Amino acid sequence: MPRVTSITPQGRTGSKVVVALNDGDSFTLSARVALDWGLFQGRELPEEERSELLLKDRYTQGMANALRLLGYR
């Protein structure tokens, strides 16, 4: 089962983080989603949970984009 080896901020604002796993895989999430899911270095991350995490991140990004679009009106 893959484990989280590092969580590093990405960009100037730090609103995104790069999560690296010990199997060589890595992915980018919003820092808020990572915090809400309680990700930390050394945590095991099953494939099902990783899929849910990425889905939640996409949902969060979509909501932010929709709200930004509605804000222009």
C-alpha positions as YAML, in Angstrom:
chain: A
units: angstrom
residues:
- id: 1
  name: MET
  ca: [0.00, 0.00, 0.00]
- id: 2
  name: PRO
  ca: [1.48, 3.38, -1.00]
- id: 3
  name: ARG
  ca: [2.56, 5.79, 1.71]
- id: 4
  name: VAL
  ca: [2.83, 9.57, 1.53]
- id: 5
  name: THR
  ca: [6.54, 10.44, 1.47]
- id: 6
  name: SER
  ca: [6.25, 14.22, 1.19]
- id: 7
  name: ILE
  ca: [3.78, 17.06, 0.90]
- id: 8
  name: THR
  ca: [5.33, 20.22, -0.54]
- id: 9
  name: PRO
  ca: [3.71, 23.56, -1.38]
- id: 10
  name: GLN
  ca: [3.53, 24.53, -5.03]
- id: 11
  name: GLY
  ca: [3.62, 28.05, -6.41]
- id: 12
  name: ARG
  ca: [3.90, 31.39, -4.68]
- id: 13
  name: THR
  ca: [0.65, 31.28, -2.75]
- id: 14
  name: GLY
  ca: [0.92, 27.74, -1.44]
- id: 15
  name: SER
  ca: [-2.73, 27.08, -2.27]
- id: 16
  name: LYS
  ca: [-1.70, 23.83, -3.96]
- id: 17
  name: VAL
  ca: [0.48, 21.02, -2.68]
- id: 18
  name: VAL
  ca: [2.33, 18.19, -4.40]
- id: 19
  name: VAL
  ca: [1.80, 14.83, -2.67]
- id: 20
  name: ALA
  ca: [4.54, 12.29, -3.38]
- id: 21
  name: LEU
  ca: [4.10, 8.59, -2.68]
- id: 22
  name: ASN
  ca: [6.71, 5.91, -2.04]
- id: 23
  name: ASP
  ca: [5.72, 4.05, -5.22]
- id: 24
  name: GLY
  ca: [7.07, 6.98, -7.27]
- id: 25
  name: ASP
  ca: [3.63, 8.43, -8.02]
- id: 26
  name: SER
  ca: [2.79, 12.06, -7.24]
- id: 27
  name: PHE
  ca: [-0.21, 14.32, -7.72]
- id: 28
  name: THR
  ca: [-1.30, 17.88, -7.04]
- id: 29
  name: LEU
  ca: [-4.14, 18.89, -4.74]
- id: 30
  name: SER
  ca: [-5.47, 22.06, -3.25]
- id: 31
  name: ALA
  ca: [-3.96, 22.61, 0.18]
- id: 32
  name: ARG
  ca: [-7.45, 22.88, 1.66]
- id: 33
  name: VAL
  ca: [-8.47, 19.40, 0.44]
- id: 34
  name: ALA
  ca: [-5.20, 17.92, 1.75]
- id: 35
  name: LEU
  ca: [-5.85, 19.53, 5.13]
- id: 36
  name: ASP
  ca: [-9.50, 18.42, 5.23]
- id: 37
  name: TRP
  ca: [-8.47, 14.81, 4.49]
- id: 38
  name: GLY
  ca: [-5.76, 14.86, 7.12]
- id: 39
  name: LEU
  ca: [-2.89, 13.99, 4.81]
- id: 40
  name: PHE
  ca: [0.51, 13.76, 6.48]
- id: 41
  name: GLN
  ca: [3.89, 12.24, 5.74]
- id: 42
  name: GLY
  ca: [3.87, 8.51, 6.43]
- id: 43
  name: ARG
  ca: [0.12, 8.02, 6.01]
- id: 44
  name: GLU
  ca: [-0.98, 5.04, 3.96]
- id: 45
  name: LEU
  ca: [-3.12, 6.03, 1.00]
- id: 46
  name: PRO
  ca: [-5.08, 3.19, -0.65]
- id: 47
  name: GLU
  ca: [-5.97, 3.52, -4.33]
- id: 48
  name: GLU
  ca: [-9.69, 3.97, -3.54]
- id: 49
  name: GLU
  ca: [-8.96, 6.81, -1.13]
- id: 50
  name: ARG
  ca: [-6.60, 8.45, -3.61]
- id: 51
  name: SER
  ca: [-9.37, 8.37, -6.24]
- id: 52
  name: GLU
  ca: [-11.84, 9.93, -3.80]
- id: 53
  name: LEU
  ca: [-9.30, 12.58, -2.87]
- id: 54
  name: LEU
  ca: [-8.70, 13.55, -6.50]
- id: 55
  name: LEU
  ca: [-12.45, 13.59, -7.17]
- id: 56
  name: LYS
  ca: [-13.04, 15.88, -4.18]
- id: 57
  name: ASP
  ca: [-10.26, 18.17, -5.42]
- id: 58
  name: ARG
  ca: [-11.87, 18.40, -8.87]
- id: 59
  name: TYR
  ca: [-15.24, 19.13, -7.29]
- id: 60
  name: THR
  ca: [-13.71, 21.88, -5.15]
- id: 61
  name: GLN
  ca: [-12.00, 23.43, -8.17]
- id: 62
  name: GLY
  ca: [-15.23, 23.30, -10.18]
- id: 63
  name: MET
  ca: [-17.19, 25.01, -7.42]
- id: 64
  name: ALA
  ca: [-14.54, 27.74, -7.11]
- id: 65
  name: ASN
  ca: [-14.62, 28.30, -10.88]
- id: 66
  name: ALA
  ca: [-18.43, 28.45, -10.91]
- id: 67
  name: LEU
  ca: [-18.55, 30.92, -8.04]
- id: 68
  name: ARG
  ca: [-15.90, 33.09, -9.69]
- id: 69
  name: LEU
  ca: [-17.92, 33.08, -12.93]
- id: 70
  name: LEU
  ca: [-21.13, 34.03, -11.09]
- id: 71
  name: GLY
  ca: [-19.26, 36.82, -9.33]
- id: 72
  name: TYR
  ca: [-18.81, 38.66, -12.65]
- id: 73
  name: ARG
  ca: [-22.55, 39.13, -13.05]
...
